[in-house]
Amino acid sequence: MILRVLSLVALLLGLAPAALAHAQLRAATPVAGAVLAAAPAEVRLQFNEPVAALTFRWVSPDGRLSEPAVAVQGDTVRVIPPPDAARGTHLLSWRVTSADGHPVGGTHLFSVGAPSATADATAAETAGARLAAFARIILFAGLALGIGAAAFAALVAPPARSVRRLATAGAIAVAPAAMALTGAEGLDRLGAPPSRLADAAVWAEAAQAPASLSALLWTLAAALAAVALVRPRATLGLAALGLGALGFAASGHAASVSPRWLTGALVATHAAALLVWLGALTPLAAALARDRSGAAPVVRRFAAVAAPMLALLALSGAALVWTQLRAPADLLSTGYGQLLALKLALVAGMLGLAALNRFVLAPRLTGGAAAPMRLRRSILVEIGLGLAVLCCAAAFRLTPPPRALEAGPAPVAIHLHGRLAMADLAVSPARVGLNTVVATVLDADFAPLTPLSVTVGFAPQDGALEAVRVEAVRGDDGVWRAEAVLPLPGAWSVIVDVLVSDFDRERLGGDFFVAP
């Protein structure tokens, strides 16, 4: 029967849509913080993959809010400023979505003529993502309870009547939770507050999210599970398990990694194995409480099913972890990795309890009246850990995996020495796109120096472009910082003009390489 389940999942995976990774902003023109002589004809945002526009808001220096014209061409978004772009600081709030359906947003700030006080009118942080994560917790618990019990009935034994009632209630709860998830996805994609949940535009946007397909599949799977629990049919229970597993493969971080067919199959296999494992715990605990003497055969039959399921869970989980992390250090250095580490620790605890139950407590079931209760208590602890695992799985919605974060080359360090001054530069990430320049300026004797101004210029050594020149800004720590867009890879020259005094200027030059 296990092979039938996996075959069904593999067949249905062909229906799942293709998806890519999280979008990340790579470059912007004009650069963030730039001071321009005149308003630009357009603002250009370039991402690491094709995107679709969601919401764009323009905040003028006087605080006026408008919605600019937006044009999307592949990975580039062109934003047309308002026709009356005034002198002062302008702020563009943007929100786009990548092919995996997860929205990303940010703000872009620049000034015309001279900087001014920034209007306090940035887009409010949406609660949609948090609402979606909360809806997923309820939804996942309902799936584990409803589909898991239906799979238990198909693969092991019919659960007790009380368990069937509880599992049916869990399956029924999936539908409203799926509806809440869909609405929350719409809010998140638009960056809208919860008060707009009844807005038709929110639901129209939600219908385009990959999570809406997952919600539909989970609702259908829960309906099949409810029918299978009321009118026991093994085929219905297995079909519910297959559809539920496919729902996990239809959207999300892990299922969006190429090759899509492989990662989708891994996610579906992982989800099916987890649903069978978690879903069996409540029927087992009820069997041990109801009929202590007759529970041993049920425990043995479940052990025969659990062994291959746990093997599939471990193998598919290990493969998915490998697709999400760039290096083992990501487990501790990123938010996603820390959440994954917590989930792995919880699963390890569950596996430890499962081993204790299988090899220590289960063989003692016929050895005394206290043995079934000890096994039941261990299973109840396992249920608690399982709920925590589901919470972690839902929380993955709130943070991108490390693979979605572009790991650029290490910053380039450049030492420039002149007659009156010297500078230590760090150019990061030293690749095509927006770069940050950090400069520490000293005099020729390595003593601290506070020049009147520092200007940094970049020029490709093949002369393909004119030099890019930016004024550096001195921070409270005495370090000068600037940002510049380097549009081409290859060999570049950097020129630093240090105005030492009203009468003395030092020009420092050096070379470095810009990665693609």
N, C-alpha and C positions, 0 to 999 in steps of 0.2 A: 504493500500500500504506500510505503514511503516513496518508492520509485514512481508511483502514479501521481503523487503530489508534485514531485519535482518535475515530472514530464509536463504536467499541466502548467506549472509556473513557467517553464521554458517556452511552451507554446504561446502563452499569453504575453511574454516579454516582447514578442515581435510587434505588439500593438503599442508599446510605450514610445513616446516621442523622444527625439534626440535632444541632448542638452549639453551645455558647455559649462565652464567654470565661472566663478564670480568675476564681474567686471571690476577693473581697477583703473583709476585715472592715471595716465602716464605723462601727459603734458597739457599745458594751457597757454594760450596766446590771447592777450598779453599775459605775462607771467604774474603770479600772485604778488601783490604789493607794489606793482609797477606804478610809476608816476608818468603819465603821458601828457604831451603838449596839447593834444586834441583827442576828442572821443574816438574810439576805434570804430571802424565800419562793422566789425563783428567780433565776437568772442568765440574762440575755437577751443573745444575740449576734446582731447584725444584719449581714447581708452585702449586697453590691451586686447579687446575683442569687440565684435559688433554689439551695439546696444540699441534699445528702444527708449525714446523719451517718455517720461512720466509727467513730472511737474517742474516748471521753471518759473522762478519769481525774481523780479528785478527790484532792488531797493535803491532808490535815488538818495543823494546826499540830504535832501529835506525830509526823508522818511516815506515818501510816496512809494506805494507798492503797485507794480504792474506785471503783466504776463507778456514777456517778449516773444517775438516770432522765433521758432526753432526749426532747424532743418537737420535731419540725420542722414549721414552717408556712411554706412558700414560702422567703423569704429570711431568716427568723428562726428561731433555735434557742433553745429554753427548756430550761435545765438545773436540775433540782431538787437542792438541796444535801442532804447526808446529814442525817438527822433529828437527830443529836446534834452539829451544827456547833458546835465549841468556840470559846472566846475565843482570839484570836490570828490569825495570817496564814494564809489559805487560798489554794491554787493550783489552778486548773483547767487541765488540759492538754486541748486539743481538736484534732480533725482531721476535716475535712469534704472533700467532693468536689463540684466543679461539674459542669455538664452535659458539658464536654469530657473528663471523666474524670480530670483532673489533681488530685491531692489537695493541700490546703494545710492547714497546722496552725499552732498558736501556743499561748501560755499566757496566762492571765488571773489576776491576783493582787489580792486585797483583804483587809482585816482586819476582824475583829469585836472591838469593845472597844478594842483597842490592837494595834499591830503586834508581831510576834514574829519570832524567827529563822526564816527560810524553810527548810523541810525540803529536803534534797538528794535529792529523789525525782522530779524532772521526767522526762518520758518521754524515753527515749534516742532520739537522732537516728537515723532509719532509714537503712540503706544501700541500701534498695530502689531509690531513684531512680538512684543511681550504678550499681547492678547492671543496671538497665534500660538505661542509656546504653551500658554496655559490651556488653550483648547486642545492642543496635542496631548497633553498629559491625560486629560479626561478621555480623549479618543483612544489613546494607546491602552489605557486601563480597560476600557470597554471592549476593545478588540481582544486583548489577552484573556479577559474573562469569558466573553461570548464565543469567539472563534476557537479559543483554546479548549473550552469545554466541549464544543462540537467535535473538534479533532480528537479529544480524549475518548469521546463516545465511539468514534469511528475506528480508532487505532487500538484502544485498550479495553474499555468496558463502559456500559452506561453509567453516568454519574447519578448520585442520589437525587431524589425529587427536589429537595431544598437547594441543591447546587444548580439544578436545571432552572429553577425559578430565578435564582440570583444571576446566573449566566445570561438568561433571557433578558433580564433587566439591563445588564451590562451591554448586550447587543443592541437593545433599543436605544440606549443612551448615545450610541455612536452617531445616529442621524443628527440630533441637534448639535452635538460636538463638531461634526463635520461641517454643518452649516455655519457655526460660529467660526471655525477655522477659515472657511472660505471668505466670510465677511472681514475677518481680521487681515487676511492677505490683501484684500482690496484696500483697506485702510493703509496698510504698510506701503503698498505700491504707490499710492497717491500722497503719502505723508500726511494723511488726514487724521483729525482727532476722532475719538469714539463717538462723539455727538453726530457725526455724519454717517453712522452705520446704516441709516435708512435711506441714504442717498442712492439713487439709481446708478449714478456714475461710479460709485464704489463697487457695486456688484457687477457692473459691466467690465470694470477693470479686473475684478477678481476672477471673472470667467476666463480671462486670458492667462492666468497664472497656472503653471504646471501643478501646483498644489490642489487646484480645483479638480483635476483628474484623479489625483490620489483620494480626495474626499469622496468623490463619486464611487470609486472602486471600493473604498472602505465601507461606505453605506450599503452597497450591494452585497458585499461579503458578510456584513453584520446581519442583513436581512436573511440571507441563506442560512447563517448560523442559527438565527432565532427559529426559523422553520425546522431546521434539523434537530433542535432541542425539543420542540413541541411534538414533532412527528419524526422520530428517530430514523434517519437515513444516512448510511455511511457515505454515499456519494455526495450528498448535500454538504456534509461536514467537510469532506476533502475539497469540494469546490469552493467552499467559503474560505478555507485555508489558502488555497491557491490565489483567489482574488485578493485576499487580504495581503498576502506577500507581494503581489504585483503592485498594490497600492503604494507600498514602500519604495518600489523600484521606479515608480512613475515620476518622482520628483525628489529633490533633496541634494545635499552636497555629494554624498558618496556615489549616488547613481549617475552623476553628471560627468564623471571622469571618463576619458577615452581609453580603450574602446568601449563604447556605450553598451554593446551587447554583453560584454564580459562583466563590467561593473554592475550592470542591471541584474544579471543572473546572480552575482555574489550577494547583492543587497536582498534580493528575493529569497535566496536560500537562507541567508542569515535571519531574515524576519520570520520565515516559516519555522525554522528550528526554534527560535526564541518563543514564538507563539505556542508551539506544542509544549515546550518545557514549562513556561510560566502558566499556561492554561491548565496543565495537569496538576498543579500544586493544590489548588482548592478542592478538586474532586478527591485527591488522595487524602488530604487532611480530613475531609468529611467521612470518607470510608473508614479511616482509622478511629474516628469518634463514634461512628454508628455501629460497626460490626468488627470489633477488634479481632475476633477469631477468624473471620472470613476475609480480612483485608490482605492477608499474605499473598493469595493468588493474584489480586489486582496489582499489588506492589511488584510482583515478579514480572507480570506482563508489561507494566510500564517500564521496568528496567530494561527489557528487551528493546523497547522502542526508544528509550532515552539515550542509550549508548550511541547509536548512529546519529541521532539528532545533535547530541553534544559534540560529536566529532565534526559534523557539518558546521555547527555554530563556531567552533574554535578555528577551523580552517578558513571559512569565509570571513570571519572577523579579523584574522591575522592579515589576510590579503587586502581587506578594506583599509586597515590601519596603514599598511604600506602605501596605498594610493593617496592617503590624505596627508601624510607627514613627509617633509623634505629630509629630515634627519631626526635621530632619536632625541636630540636636544629640544625639538619642538614640543615634546611632552611637557616640559617645564617652562619653556620660554614664551609660549603663546597661550592665549585664553582658550582656544580650541583644544590645544594639547593638554592643558590642565584639566579641562572637563573630561576629555577622553581618558586621562589617567585615573580620574575618579571613577569613571564607569568601569574601566578595566579592573580596578581594585574591588569594586562591588561584585563584578562578575566572578572574579577570583574567589571571593568569599562564598558566592553561591556554588561554585564548583567544588570548593572544599566541603561545604555542607552536603552536596550531592554525593561526594565520595564517602563521607561519613555515613550517610543514610544507606548507600548501596552496599558497602562492605562491612559495616559494623552494626548499625541498628536494624536494618532489614533482616539479616540472618537470625536475629534474636527474637523475631516477632512471636514465635511459638514457644519461647523459653520462659515466659512469665507474663503476668497481667500488666506490669509496668512498662514493658517494652514498647507496645503500640503507642502509649502516651509520650514516651521519649522521642519516638520517631515523629509523632505529630507535632510536638513542640519544635523540633528541628525544622520541619517543613514550614511551620508558621514563620519562623525567623527567615527562612528562604523566601517566603512570600514578601516579607518586608523589604528585603534586599532587592527583590525583583521590582517592586514599586519604585524604589530609588533609581534603579537602572532605567526604568521608563521615563522618569523625570529628567535624567541626564540626556536621554535620547531626544526628548522634546526640546531641551535647552540648546542643543546643537544649532537650532534655528537662529539663535541670537549672535552667533560668531562665525566668521568665515574660516575654513580650514587653512592650514599653512600653505598648501599647494596653491591657493588662490592669491597668496601674497607674493608678489614678484620679488624674488631674491636677486637683487642687483649685485654687480661687482662691488668689492670693498672700495671705500673712498680712496681717492688718489691723493697722496701727500706730496706737496711740492715746496721745496725750500728755495727762496729767491734772495740773493744778497747783492746789495749795492753799496755805493760810497757813503751815502747818508743814512740809509735805512735798509732794513731787511724784513722779509715777511715769510711766515710759515702758512701755507694754504692747504686746505682740505676740500676737495671737490667731490661731492657725493650726489648721486651714485656713480658719476662719471660714465654715464650712458646717454643715449639719445633721449631727449625729453627735458623735463624740468630738473635742474641741478641746483644744489645749495653750495655756496662758497663760504667757508669760514676762514678768516684771516687774522693771524696774530702778528702785529706790527711792532718791531723793535728798532732801536738805532743800530748803527754799525758795530757798536761794542756790546750788543746783546742786552742793553738796558731798556726798560720800558719807554715807549714813545707814544705820545698822543698827537697824531697829525691833525691838521684841520679837516682833511677829507681823504677818502680812499675810493678810487674808481677802479673797477675790474673790467677788463676787456677780453673777449675770446674771439679768435679768428681761425678758420680752418686753414691748414698750411698749404692746401692746393689752390687757395684763392677763390674757391667756388662761391663764397658768400662774403659780404661785408662784415666787419667786426661787430660783435654784440657787446655793448658797453652798458654797465649798470653801476649805479652808485651804491656803495656799501654803507650800512648803518651800524654805528657803534652801539654796542649793548652796555648794560650796567657793569658787566664783567670786563670791559675794555676790549672785547673781541669784536671784530667787524664782520658783518654777515650780509650776504646778497643772494639773489636768485636769478638764474638765467636759463633760457631754453637753448639747448645745443641740438640743432635739428639734424645733423649728419654724423655718422660714425667716422672714425679715422683719426689722423694726427691733427691736433689743435695746438695753437699757441695761446698762452695766457699773458696778459700785460697788466701790471698793477701800477697805477699812478698814485703816489703818496705825496700829498701836499704837506710838506714838513712845516713850512711857515709861509708867510705872505710872499717871501722871496725865493724859497727853495722848494724844488719839486724833485722827487726821485722816481724814475721809471724802472720797474723791475720786470723781467721777462723770463719765461720758461716754456717748456713743452710738456704735453701729456697726451694720452690716448683716450678717445671716447668710444665705448663699446656700443654695439647695436642695441 
